[in-house]
Amino acid sequence: MQWRAKPALPAAKLITAGAVLALAAGFAGGDPSRWAVAAVTAAILVLWAIRDLVVRVRLTADDEGITVVTGVARRRQVPWAKIERVRVDRAHRRILRGALLEIDTGDAIYMLGANELGADPDDVAAQLATLRPVS
């Protein structure tokens, strides 16, 4: 099984990069420092979007364990025996609600949201529970 980033994620980042440059065109005038900040911000967003396009699969799972993307494009394979806990972490802030899939391996915690998984974290946690061998 594998879970991929939603296609809208890189599109939103590219649109935001364009909006940052448009705002700079409207408000930066001839100030080179404002243009520099806008250009760096837009470049980071474009690189982040390219990463989303190149490394779409964020999490895979099979009978052996999971493979999760770490950093920019590195993958880490973790056998089921090394996974201490899989749970869904919920955050409620005023009108905003969010859920993250949390995979605790003892030495690292991987947190993936619905946009990165392309699925509801509760559903992914349930599917991982069916794959994980009973110890």
N, CA, C and O of each residue as an XYZ file, in Angstrom:
540
protein
N       0.846     -1.174      0.000
C       0.000      0.000      0.000
C       0.893      1.240      0.000
O       1.997      1.241      0.545
N       0.387      2.271     -0.617
C       1.135      3.523     -0.622
C       0.191      4.713     -0.600
O      -0.942      4.655     -1.079
N       0.700      5.785     -0.030
C      -0.071      7.024      0.070
C       0.752      8.147     -0.512
O       1.947      8.274     -0.249
N       0.075      8.971     -1.321
C       0.736     10.039     -2.071
C       0.182     11.407     -1.689
O      -0.940     11.538     -1.201
N       1.008     12.415     -1.927
C       0.573     13.792     -1.720
C      -0.534     14.129     -2.708
O      -0.517     13.681     -3.854
N      -1.489     14.919     -2.253
C      -2.567     15.345     -3.145
C      -2.007     16.210     -4.264
O      -1.107     17.016     -4.025
N      -2.525     16.058     -5.488
C      -2.026     16.867     -6.618
C      -2.227     18.370     -6.415
O      -1.496     19.179     -6.987
N      -3.205     18.737     -5.611
C      -3.456     20.164     -5.381
C      -2.347     20.813     -4.553
O      -2.197     22.035     -4.570
N      -1.580     20.014     -3.839
C      -0.541     20.558     -2.970
C       0.542     21.313     -3.747
O       0.811     22.468     -3.415
N       1.174     20.719     -4.762
C       2.171     21.502     -5.507
C       1.541     22.661     -6.284
O       2.164     23.711     -6.440
N       0.333     22.481     -6.763
C      -0.342     23.568     -7.485
C      -0.544     24.774     -6.564
O      -0.323     25.916     -6.967
N      -0.961     24.513     -5.343
C      -1.168     25.607     -4.385
C       0.143     26.328     -4.078
O       0.160     27.550     -3.927
N       1.230     25.581     -3.986
C       2.529     26.201     -3.711
C       2.996     27.053     -4.883
O       3.566     28.124     -4.679
N       2.761     26.589     -6.114
C       3.146     27.376     -7.285
C       2.298     28.643     -7.403
O       2.810     29.706     -7.754
N       1.021     28.527     -7.112
C       0.136     29.706     -7.138
C       0.576     30.710     -6.082
O       0.591     31.914     -6.336
N       0.937     30.217     -4.893
C       1.395     31.097     -3.824
C       2.695     31.793     -4.213
O       2.878     32.973     -3.913
N       3.600     31.075     -4.878
C       4.857     31.696     -5.349
C       4.554     32.828     -6.321
O       5.172     33.890     -6.251
N       3.612     32.609     -7.222
C       3.217     33.665     -8.152
C       2.588     34.850     -7.433
O       2.819     36.003     -7.797
N       1.787     34.556     -6.406
C       1.148     35.630     -5.631
C       2.186     36.457     -4.875
O       2.055     37.676     -4.766
N       3.210     35.794     -4.359
C       4.276     36.520     -3.651
C       4.969     37.493     -4.609
O       5.233     38.640     -4.249
N       5.260     37.035     -5.823
C       5.900     37.922     -6.795
C       4.968     39.040     -7.246
O       5.410     40.164     -7.482
N       3.677     38.731     -7.366
C       2.709     39.767     -7.742
C       2.601     40.831     -6.651
O       2.521     42.025     -6.941
N       2.599     40.390     -5.409
C       2.565     41.352     -4.301
C       3.828     42.197     -4.273
O       3.769     43.395     -3.996
N       4.955     41.588     -4.555
C       6.207     42.347     -4.608
C       6.151     43.393     -5.718
O       6.610     44.522     -5.546
N       5.581     43.000     -6.866
C       5.457     43.956     -7.976
C       4.572     45.129     -7.586
O       4.805     46.263     -8.005
N       3.554     44.846     -6.781
C       2.641     45.904     -6.388
C       3.136     46.775     -5.251
O       2.798     47.957     -5.184
N       3.938     46.205     -4.349
C       4.289     46.937     -3.138
C       5.782     47.169     -2.911
O       6.146     48.017     -2.096
N       6.643     46.451     -3.596
C       8.078     46.577     -3.328
C       8.685     47.797     -4.001
O       9.686     48.339     -3.533
N       8.081     48.226     -5.096
C       8.641     49.381     -5.809
C      10.058     49.102     -6.243
O      10.335     48.080     -6.872
N      10.960     50.011     -5.907
C      12.359     49.842     -6.283
C      13.233     49.358     -5.148
O      14.459     49.387     -5.263
N      12.638     48.913     -4.059
C      13.398     48.464     -2.893
C      13.988     47.072     -3.146
O      13.250     46.088     -3.173
N      15.307     46.981     -3.333
C      15.912     45.686     -3.659
C      15.794     44.652     -2.531
O      15.744     43.453     -2.803
N      15.750     45.095     -1.284
C      15.647     44.130     -0.183
C      14.277     43.444     -0.187
O      14.185     42.247      0.085
N      13.223     44.188     -0.493
C      11.890     43.574     -0.569
C      11.800     42.602     -1.740
O      11.197     41.535     -1.630
N      12.411     42.985     -2.868
C      12.425     42.092     -4.029
C      13.212     40.823     -3.716
O      12.835     39.729     -4.135
N      14.301     40.980     -2.979
C      15.121     39.820     -2.622
C      14.339     38.855     -1.729
O      14.375     37.642     -1.936
N      13.643     39.394     -0.747
C      12.835     38.543      0.137
C      11.738     37.841     -0.667
O      11.488     36.651     -0.472
N      11.095     38.566     -1.554
C      10.037     37.970     -2.382
C      10.603     36.899     -3.301
O      10.000     35.837     -3.460
N      11.757     37.165     -3.908
C      12.357     36.195     -4.825
C      12.788     34.930     -4.094
O      12.586     33.827     -4.600
N      13.380     35.075     -2.912
C      13.801     33.910     -2.133
C      12.583     33.100     -1.697
O      12.586     31.872     -1.783
N      11.548     33.783     -1.231
C      10.328     33.100     -0.808
C       9.696     32.338     -1.970
O       9.311     31.178     -1.823
N       9.594     32.994     -3.121
C       9.012     32.344     -4.301
C       9.866     31.156     -4.741
O       9.327     30.114     -5.114
N      11.178     31.299     -4.703
C      12.070     30.204     -5.108
C      11.910     29.000     -4.179
O      11.880     27.859     -4.639
N      11.810     29.253     -2.888
C      11.614     28.165     -1.925
C      10.293     27.452     -2.201
O      10.235     26.222     -2.179
N       9.240     28.215     -2.458
C       7.940     27.612     -2.757
C       7.982     26.784     -4.043
O       7.392     25.706     -4.108
N       8.677     27.285     -5.060
C       8.788     26.538     -6.319
C       9.574     25.244     -6.094
O       9.168     24.186     -6.575
N      10.688     25.316     -5.371
C      11.462     24.110     -5.084
C      10.647     23.102     -4.272
O      10.726     21.896     -4.507
N       9.876     23.600     -3.329
C       9.018     22.746     -2.499
C       7.953     22.078     -3.366
O       7.639     20.904     -3.168
N       7.401     22.813     -4.317
C       6.407     22.243     -5.238
C       7.041     21.188     -6.138
O       6.437     20.148     -6.400
N       8.261     21.455     -6.615
C       8.963     20.471     -7.446
C       9.216     19.204     -6.645
O       9.062     18.099     -7.167
N       9.599     19.352     -5.395
C       9.781     18.179     -4.533
C       8.493     17.376     -4.428
O       8.522     16.146     -4.477
N       7.366     18.060     -4.284
C       6.068     17.374     -4.205
C       5.746     16.622     -5.494
O       5.105     15.572     -5.458
N       6.188     17.153     -6.625
C       5.940     16.487     -7.902
C       6.871     15.298     -8.114
O       6.462     14.275     -8.662
N       8.102     15.431     -7.687
C       9.095     14.375     -7.887
C       8.932     13.254     -6.861
O       9.040     12.077     -7.204
N       8.676     13.615     -5.620
C       8.557     12.636     -4.531
C       7.104     12.639     -4.052
O       6.798     13.112     -2.958
N       6.222     12.105     -4.887
C       4.794     12.129     -4.540
C       4.443     11.118     -3.466
O       3.639     11.414     -2.582
N       5.033      9.924     -3.525
C       4.701      8.882     -2.548
C       5.410      9.207     -1.245
O       6.638      9.272     -1.195
N       4.622      9.414     -0.180
C       5.180      9.806      1.111
C       5.300      8.647      2.085
O       6.157      8.651      2.969
N       4.428      7.647      1.915
C       4.417      6.530      2.848
C       4.023      5.269      2.103
O       3.037      5.259      1.366
N       4.792      4.205      2.292
C       4.416      2.898      1.768
C       4.471      1.911      2.926
O       5.224      2.089      3.884
N       3.660      0.873      2.814
C       3.635     -0.149      3.856
C       3.412     -1.503      3.209
O       2.669     -1.632      2.236
N       4.070     -2.510      3.771
C       3.883     -3.884      3.318
C       4.052     -4.805      4.528
O       4.055     -4.342      5.669
N       4.191     -6.085      4.280
C       4.314     -7.049      5.374
C       5.599     -6.866      6.182
O       5.659     -7.255      7.349
N       6.618     -6.279      5.571
C       7.916     -6.108      6.238
C       7.956     -4.888      7.154
O       8.620     -4.908      8.190
N       7.241     -3.819      6.771
C       7.272     -2.583      7.544
C       6.813     -1.416      6.698
O       6.010     -1.572      5.777
N       7.334     -0.244      7.022
C       6.950      0.965      6.290
C       8.187      1.607      5.672
O       9.314      1.358      6.100
N       7.957      2.427      4.668
C       8.982      3.300      4.104
C       8.382      4.697      4.098
O       7.312      4.928      3.535
N       9.085      5.620      4.732
C       8.581      6.975      4.859
C       9.617      7.944      4.292
O      10.821      7.731      4.434
N       9.140      9.006      3.651
C      10.022     10.032      3.107
C      10.453     10.933      4.256
O       9.631     11.398      5.046
N      11.762     11.169      4.331
C      12.289     12.077      5.347
C      13.090     13.163      4.644
O      13.665     12.930      3.581
N      13.123     14.323      5.227
C      13.871     15.416      4.621
C      13.326     15.784      3.259
O      12.114     15.778      3.041
N      14.225     16.104      2.345
C      13.806     16.528      1.017
C      13.321     15.349      0.185
O      12.229     15.395     -0.383
N      14.126     14.291      0.111
C      13.719     13.161     -0.736
C      14.290     11.827     -0.258
O      14.247     10.836     -0.988
N      14.821     11.798      0.954
C      15.361     10.550      1.482
C      14.232      9.648      1.932
O      13.185     10.120      2.376
N      14.446      8.373      1.819
C      13.453      7.394      2.274
C      14.071      6.570      3.392
O      15.239      6.185      3.329
N      13.275      6.311      4.402
C      13.736      5.470      5.505
C      12.810      4.273      5.610
O      11.591      4.421      5.705
N      13.398      3.094      5.593
C      12.630      1.863      5.770
C      12.679      1.484      7.249
O      13.741      1.451      7.872
N      11.496      1.201      7.786
C      11.397      0.851      9.196
C      10.624     -0.458      9.311
O       9.467     -0.528      8.897
N      11.246     -1.493      9.867
C      10.519     -2.755     10.046
C       9.453     -2.597     11.129
O       9.568     -1.748     12.013
N       8.424     -3.423     11.044
C       7.323     -3.339     12.004
C       7.818     -3.472     13.449
O       7.266     -2.839     14.349
N       8.842     -4.279     13.676
C       9.347     -4.496     15.032
C       9.900     -3.215     15.652
O       9.918     -3.088     16.877
N      10.348     -2.271     14.840
C      10.910     -1.009     15.344
C       9.855      0.066     15.570
O      10.147      1.106     16.160
N       8.640     -0.175     15.111
C       7.584      0.828     15.262
C       6.895      0.622     16.606
O       6.268     -0.408     16.853
N       7.025      1.624     17.464
C       6.453      1.529     18.800
C       4.962      1.838     18.822
O       4.195      1.209     19.551
N       4.559      2.827     18.002
C       3.161      3.242     18.057
C       2.768      3.961     16.775
O       3.557      4.704     16.192
N       1.535      3.723     16.352
C       0.920      4.456     15.245
C      -0.386      5.017     15.780
O      -1.240      4.272     16.259
N      -0.536      6.322     15.698
C      -1.770      6.941     16.196
C      -2.077      8.196     15.401
O      -1.251      8.682     14.628
N      -3.264      8.705     15.603
C      -3.670      9.954     14.960
C      -3.692     11.040     16.033
O      -4.383     10.921     17.044
N      -2.931     12.087     15.796
C      -2.849     13.218     16.718
C      -3.788     14.304     16.210
O      -3.690     14.736     15.062
N      -4.687     14.735     17.067
C      -5.659     15.762     16.684
C      -5.339     17.080     17.386
O      -4.995     17.110     18.568
N      -5.460     18.155     16.631
C      -5.248     19.494     17.175
C      -6.488     20.339     16.892
O      -7.007     20.353     15.776
N      -6.945     21.032     17.909
C      -8.098     21.931     17.770
C      -7.660     23.319     18.221
O      -7.356     23.534     19.394
N      -7.632     24.237     17.300
C      -7.268     25.625     17.585
C      -8.394     26.522     17.098
O      -8.563     26.728     15.896
N      -9.136     27.035     18.006
C     -10.277     27.899     17.692
C     -11.175     27.258     16.644
O     -11.857     26.277     16.942
N     -11.193     27.787     15.428
C     -12.067     27.199     14.403
C     -11.328     26.209     13.511
O     -11.944     25.574     12.656
N     -10.021     26.069     13.696
C      -9.232     25.159     12.874
C      -9.079     23.808     13.561
O      -8.823     23.724     14.763
N      -9.242     22.760     12.771
C      -9.031     21.409     13.281
C      -8.081     20.689     12.332
O      -8.101     20.917     11.122
N      -7.268     19.835     12.886
C      -6.357     19.079     12.047
C      -6.037     17.736     12.670
O      -6.123     17.553     13.884
N      -5.666     16.804     11.811
C      -5.274     15.480     12.276
C      -3.994     15.081     11.554
O      -3.855     15.287     10.348
N      -3.071     14.513     12.301
C      -1.803     14.050     11.746
C      -1.602     12.589     12.109
O      -1.857     12.177     13.240
N      -1.146     11.819     11.146
C      -0.756     10.443     11.412
C       0.624     10.497     12.051
O       1.559     11.067     11.490
N       0.739      9.904     13.216
C       1.994      9.914     13.958
C       2.535      8.492     14.025
O       1.877      7.587     14.538
N       3.750      8.308     13.495
C       4.411      7.002     13.531
C       5.648      7.160     14.400
O       6.592      7.857     14.028
N       5.641      6.509     15.563
C       6.718      6.613     16.541
C       7.616      5.385     16.420
O       7.173      4.255     16.627
N       8.896      5.624     16.078
C       9.843      4.517     15.941
C      10.828      4.463     17.101
O      11.800      3.709     17.052
N      10.594      5.242     18.127
C      11.508      5.274     19.261
C      12.579      6.328     19.085
O      12.762      7.169     19.964
N      13.293      6.303     17.967
C      14.332      7.300     17.721
C      13.849      8.463     16.864
O      14.547      9.468     16.733
N      12.669      8.333     16.286
C      12.102      9.404     15.451
C      10.579      9.293     15.456
O      10.014      8.217     15.652
N       9.945     10.421     15.239
C       8.487     10.454     15.088
C       8.199     11.074     13.737
O       8.659     12.177     13.441
N       7.439     10.367     12.916
C       7.061     10.855     11.594
C       5.612     11.286     11.666
O       4.747     10.528     12.107
N       5.353     12.512     11.229
C       3.997     13.044     11.257
C       3.602     13.432      9.835
O       4.295     14.201      9.168
N       2.477     12.885      9.388
C       1.996     13.119      8.033
C       0.539     13.560      8.090
O      -0.279     12.945      8.774
N       0.224     14.625      7.369
C      -1.130     15.132      7.326
C      -1.913     14.570      6.156
O      -1.379     13.839      5.321
N      -3.179     14.920      6.112
C      -4.072     14.430      5.057
C      -3.599     14.853      3.673
O      -3.733     14.082      2.723
N      -3.053     16.052      3.533
C      -2.572     16.497      2.223
C      -1.361     15.697      1.767
O      -1.219     15.409      0.579
N      -0.494     15.338      2.694
C       0.683     14.540      2.331
C       0.318     13.094      2.026
O       0.955     12.449      1.193
N      -0.701     12.591      2.697
C      -1.107     11.197      2.510
C      -2.115     11.024      1.377
O      -2.244      9.937      0.813
N      -2.821     12.089      1.052
C      -3.886     11.969      0.063
C      -5.064     11.181      0.588
O      -5.902     10.721     -0.187
N      -5.137     11.020      1.896
C      -6.207     10.248      2.536
C      -6.361     10.736      3.969
O      -5.501     11.443      4.494
N      -7.451     10.353      4.584
C      -7.698     10.704      5.970
C      -6.722      9.939      6.871
O      -6.591      8.724      6.726
N      -6.039     10.617      7.792
C      -5.095      9.932      8.677
C      -5.716      8.776      9.473
O      -5.037      7.787      9.751
N      -6.990      8.890      9.840
C      -7.658      7.790     10.547
C      -7.731      6.544      9.679
O      -7.500      5.433     10.154
N      -8.057      6.735      8.398
C      -8.130      5.598      7.471
C      -6.760      4.957      7.271
O      -6.646      3.733      7.214
N      -5.724      5.782      7.163
C      -4.370      5.253      6.978
C      -3.934      4.481      8.220
O      -3.339      3.409      8.111
N      -4.228      5.023      9.398
C      -3.876      4.320     10.641
C      -4.576      2.969     10.713
O      -3.977      1.986     11.147
N      -5.821      2.911     10.297
C      -6.561      1.637     10.304
C      -5.950      0.648      9.316
O      -5.834     -0.538      9.622
N      -5.562      1.120      8.144
C      -4.947      0.237      7.157
C      -3.584     -0.262      7.630
O      -3.226     -1.416      7.398
N      -2.820      0.616      8.299
C      -1.530      0.194      8.840
C      -1.722     -0.859      9.935
O      -0.924     -1.788     10.060
N      -2.779     -0.705     10.719
C      -3.060     -1.679     11.789
C      -3.366     -3.059     11.195
O      -3.024     -4.075     11.800
N      -3.995     -3.109     10.034
C      -4.294     -4.409      9.431
C      -3.038     -5.046      8.843
O      -2.940     -6.272      8.783
N      -2.078     -4.233      8.409
C      -0.833     -4.757      7.854
C       0.165     -5.191      8.926
O       0.948     -6.120      8.730
N       0.119     -4.510     10.040
C       1.096     -4.764     11.106
C       0.868     -6.126     11.726
O      -0.243     -6.438     12.154
N       1.924     -6.948     11.780
C       1.774     -8.257     12.403
C       1.527     -8.150     13.907
O       2.052     -7.253     14.566
N       0.747     -9.046     14.430
C       0.458     -9.057     15.868
C       1.639     -9.681     16.578
O       2.076    -10.780     16.237
N       2.164     -8.957     17.590
C       3.325     -9.504     18.299
C       2.992     -9.936     19.695
O       3.864    -10.417     20.417
